[in-house]
Amino acid sequence: MRAIVEGLLTVLKHLFIKPVTLEYPEKKRFQSEAFRGKLVVKGCIGCGICKKVCPSGAIEYSKDEEGKVVSYTFDLKKCMFCGNCMYYCPHHAIKMTGDFELATENKQDLKLVYKGGADD
């Protein structure tokens, strides 16, 4: 009988406490400016620093005959979202957004391909 009373008291005690969790996905937690989510490229000149500083080798890009960047590929399966590509980019062409909902059933969806170069 004592255990039942203690259980009811515990339930009553927690009944008026604000819940810690959110009703995801209806309510989403605020992401700070420093959050490192999905990558976005805009205005890259193709210097290659991002590829050199990427510890997991998740960045590939291709250039045309003139040396202009044609496309970038970020492989999110390899990416560990360290932010080195963003921090070391001299032109601040790579940004990490607050988008963290990257789960998918298709592995090809985890390869982000950006076309173009400095004029995008």
C-alpha positions, 0 to 999 in steps of 0.5 A: 500500500505504501508503494502505491501512495508513493507512486501517486505522490510522485505523479502529483508532484510531476503533474505541475512541472513544465515538460522538458521535451517538445512536441517534435516536429510540430514544435522545433527547438531554436537553433543558435547562429553557431549551429552547423547544419546543411551546407550551402555554397554561393560565390566560390572561386575554386581555390580548393582550400575547403577540400584541403582542410576537410578531414573526412574528404567529403568535398569534391569539385570539378573545373572546366578548361579555363579553370572555373569551377563547374560543380561542387559535391558535398557528401553528407555521408562522409561529412562530420559537420566540423565547419573547417570548410566554412571557417577557412574559406577566404571568400566566405562562400560556404555557409552552414545552415540550421537545417538538421533534418537530413534523414533519408532513405535514398543515399543519393539525397545525401550528396549535395551538388552545386553548379556554377562558380563565383557568379551564382 
